[in-house]
Amino acid sequence: LGPFAETAIKAGADTIEIATDAVLIDIARFDALARSASIADLSDARALYQGELFEGAGTIEPEFDRWLSGERAALRARHLALLDRLSGLFLATGRSDEAIA
């Protein structure tokens, strides 16, 4: 990342902070789109979800693994809620084929 990393990422002894105004974070984008009432935005959020958070990361540290497990569960729940809302909107607008896709 070079010099960009100095402004985008700050690391402490026990923490890592990312400047959200300097980088695009897909989960933040997913959450913003998922709050919308627009079918287009909700569809974009659905497309952003690509599976488990940090899939394939393996075991890192027990504390991190516990945090990651909780974050994965929360993101999965938000994704399922999004799918439910999107399906409902598709059905309400007569787009039943898209509701079941």
C-alpha positions as CSV (number, residue, x, y, z in Angstrom):
1,L,0.0,0.0,0.0
2,G,3.0,2.3,0.4
3,P,2.4,5.8,1.7
4,F,-1.3,5.4,1.4
5,A,-1.2,2.9,4.3
6,E,0.1,5.6,6.7
7,T,-3.1,7.5,6.4
8,A,-5.6,4.7,5.8
9,I,-4.4,2.3,8.5
10,K,-3.4,3.0,12.1
11,A,-2.1,0.1,14.2
12,G,-1.6,0.1,17.9
13,A,-0.3,-2.7,20.2
14,D,-3.7,-4.4,20.4
15,T,-5.8,-2.6,17.7
16,I,-6.0,-1.8,14.0
17,E,-8.0,1.2,12.9
18,I,-9.0,1.8,9.3
19,A,-9.9,5.3,8.1
20,T,-13.3,4.7,6.6
21,D,-13.2,8.0,4.7
22,A,-10.0,6.8,2.9
23,V,-11.0,3.3,1.8
24,L,-14.1,1.5,0.5
25,I,-15.1,-1.2,3.0
26,D,-17.5,-3.7,1.5
27,I,-19.3,-4.4,4.7
28,A,-20.0,-0.7,5.3
29,R,-21.3,-0.4,1.7
30,F,-23.4,-3.5,2.2
31,D,-24.9,-2.1,5.4
32,A,-25.6,1.3,3.8
33,L,-27.3,-0.3,0.7
34,A,-29.2,-2.8,2.9
35,R,-30.9,0.1,4.8
36,S,-32.4,1.4,1.6
37,A,-35.9,0.9,0.5
38,S,-34.8,0.7,-3.2
39,I,-34.9,-2.6,-5.0
40,A,-31.8,-1.5,-6.9
41,D,-29.9,-0.7,-3.8
42,L,-31.0,-3.9,-2.1
43,S,-30.0,-5.9,-5.2
44,D,-26.6,-4.3,-5.1
45,A,-26.2,-5.2,-1.4
46,R,-27.2,-8.8,-2.2
47,A,-24.5,-8.9,-4.9
48,L,-21.9,-7.6,-2.4
49,Y,-22.4,-10.5,0.0
50,Q,-19.9,-13.1,-1.1
51,G,-20.1,-15.5,1.8
52,E,-18.5,-15.7,5.2
53,L,-16.4,-12.8,6.5
54,F,-12.7,-13.6,6.2
55,E,-13.6,-17.0,4.8
56,G,-10.7,-19.4,4.9
57,A,-8.8,-17.3,7.5
58,G,-8.3,-20.3,9.7
59,T,-7.6,-20.1,13.4
60,I,-5.7,-16.9,14.3
61,E,-6.0,-16.2,18.1
62,P,-8.8,-17.4,20.4
63,E,-9.9,-13.8,21.1
64,F,-9.9,-12.8,17.4
65,D,-11.7,-16.1,16.5
66,R,-14.5,-15.4,19.0
67,W,-14.9,-11.9,17.7
68,L,-14.9,-13.2,14.1
69,S,-17.5,-15.8,14.9
70,G,-19.8,-13.1,16.3
71,E,-19.2,-10.8,13.4
72,R,-19.9,-13.6,10.9
73,A,-23.2,-14.5,12.6
74,A,-24.3,-10.8,12.7
75,L,-23.4,-10.3,9.0
76,R,-25.2,-13.6,8.0
77,A,-28.3,-12.4,9.9
78,R,-28.2,-9.0,8.2
79,H,-27.9,-10.8,4.8
80,L,-30.9,-13.0,5.5
81,A,-32.9,-10.0,6.6
82,L,-31.9,-8.3,3.4
83,L,-33.0,-11.3,1.3
84,D,-36.3,-11.4,3.1
85,R,-37.0,-7.6,2.5
86,L,-35.9,-7.9,-1.2
87,S,-38.1,-10.9,-1.8
88,G,-41.0,-9.1,-0.3
89,L,-40.4,-6.1,-2.5
90,F,-40.2,-8.2,-5.6
91,L,-43.5,-10.0,-4.7
92,A,-45.2,-6.6,-4.0
93,T,-44.2,-5.3,-7.4
94,G,-45.2,-8.4,-9.3
95,R,-41.7,-9.7,-9.9
96,S,-42.2,-13.1,-8.4
97,D,-39.6,-14.7,-10.6
98,E,-36.9,-12.5,-9.1
99,A,-38.3,-13.1,-5.5
100,I,-37.4,-16.8,-5.8
101,A,-34.1,-16.4,-7.6
